[in-house]
């Protein structure tokens, strides 16, 4: 059962109103809800859905947004006249034209009533958007569970760059024939690549090695390690939409209909463990943020990596139970860094992933066409005046600039010069002491 409402309209700007709460002995400055704060986007505790999305250029004026939600994330209720377990979902979409400064280009609202027995492992929603070649867009997508009254919002950037764009391809699983919503593939996964608009005789496969270097700490100004502009391999592949293709080697793959053009469908193989961390071999590298060079050399070359990994964490706490809790939090942050921030490299290896792992989910997030800013609460500052005192909130800000990248629309780089003081050394020291670091509770700063 599907009901669809489509509308057009102008974007509205809501001004934040600052409120003051005054008592006889204590003054606390509080503000109304910050409507521009998007920190919940990166906070899994505040999200009921972890949607997967894909985009496809259906024709010269239409880009189809596909959204997939797993069945176990849908909430089915029998509180309806039919008494049938049904989930009720509202999708609200706004399309912004970034070429014209972020003007609203299209809007749509779709309501779906999903009967449980009709939903398999998940449900895919497909929304057509008016989009044109040569234009850069941002999709603001809200997924609203009308029964639970919970909302998840996500943002998707894309460019319609013409006939060679990766948006002109569809990817589906070779065996199930289901659409593949992520451009991250497993080493043993067979897929079909469809390009009905191009219909090439041959696709050229460009292979690049993955970037595995850790980003520099936030207070260290060093150039980012990026991909080599030239591929390691170039392989011609005869085109057929039924040809099973597998990418067994970890790395970055680009498919293009022209051997001289470096633009096309990008597929990433980050290994079997991505985005999670279940083996010692994948759990050890992220420790580079808190381990010494000597410790990392020992861990990487250990004959028994599982034993070496357990020893590292036990040395932080001196307690098996506390070590388990520290491991759970550290690798949960690493997993969600992969989910939120993977670009042409794994999310935990990006600047945003580094900050997310070490500092936790940001308390404030503001986005614009050029990038985003993260704010972390500092310890509260109290000031006295006679018999009264006040407490104010201050934030440490990190600014990330969006980079134009041929391989990803999700590449952001930390502007290190804008935050000369980051308290990075304190963060590392707290983790090494077996404590989860949060800037707001850092006693050294109080």
C-alpha positions, 0 to 999 in steps of 0.5 A: 500500500503506497500513498505519495504526496509530491510538492514544491516550495521554498526553503525556510530558515528558522532563527534560534531563540536564546532563552535565559533561566535565572534563579536567586543563586544560580544562572544557567544560559540555555538555548532553544533547540538548535535547528541547524545542529545535525550532530544526530546524523553521526550518533547511532544512539539517536538513529533507528535506521541505518539506511543504504542508498544508491543513485541512478540516472534514469534519463537526461532529467531524472535521477532515481534515489533508491533507499533500502531499510533492513526488515529488522529495523522496521517496526510493525504494529497490529494497531490498525483496522485490519489487525495486520502487522504493518509498518508506516514510513514517511520519506521526505526528500529535498533536493538542493542545487549547489551550483546555484548556491543551495537553492531548493530544486525539488521536493517530494513526500512519500508515505508507505504502509508496509505489510510484514509478510510482504517484506523480505530481508528489507524494503527498497524505496525508489524516488525520482528526482528532477536533476540535470547534467552539469549540476551538483546536488545535495539530497536531504532525506528524512525517514520517519517512522510514523508509528514510533515517531522517530526520524532519521536524516541523512545527506547525499551529495552527487554530481551529474557530470555527463555520460561517463558518470558513475551514476549511469550504472546499476549494480546487482548481485549476480545470483539473487539479481537484487540491486546492490546499494553500496559501492563497497563489495566483498572479495568473494561477491559476484555482481553484474554491472548494467549500463543501459544508457551507454551500452558499451562493447568494452568496459575498461577496469582501472585498479588502484591500491588502497590507502592504508596510512593513518592521517596525521594528528589534528595539530600536525600540519602534514600533506594528506596521503592520497591515491596515485593518479595513475592506476596499477593495472588497466584491464579490458572487460567485455561488456555484458549485463549478465557477466559475473564480475568479482573483485578478489584483491583489496583495492579501488576499481573504476569501470569506464567505457573509455581507456583514456577517461578516468571517470566511471563506476567506482567499486571498493574492496576493503576486505571481508571484515569491513565495516566491522572488526572481527579478526586480530588482523583487522583490529590491530591497525586502528590501534595506531592512534593510541599505540607507540611505534614500538607497540605497533611493530610488536603487534603487527609482527606477533606470532599470535596476534590475538594474544598480543592484542589481548595483552595490549588492552589488558595493559591499559586497564589491568582488568579483563572486564574493563578491557572488554568494555574499552574494546567494545567502545573503541571498536564500536566507534571504529565500526561507525567511522567506517559506516559514516565516513568511508570514501576512497579509503576506509572510514577509520582512516579518514580525518573525520574517522580519526576524530570520531574514534578518539573524541567520540560523536561530536556534540554539534555538527553544522554542514554547508556546501564547502564542508562541515564543522564539529563542536565538542563540549569543553568542561563547563566554565563557571564564573561568580558574581557576588552570591550568584554564579553562572555556567556557560557552554564552550566548544572546541571546533574542528573544521572539515573541508569537502574535497573534489574527488574522482573516487568519492563524494564523501571526502573531507579533510581536516583544516588543521591550521584552524585548530592549533590546540586540539588536546590530542595528547590528552586524548591519547593519554586517557585511552592509554590509561584505560579510560574512554576519552570525552573532552567534556569530562577532561579533568585537566581542562577544568 
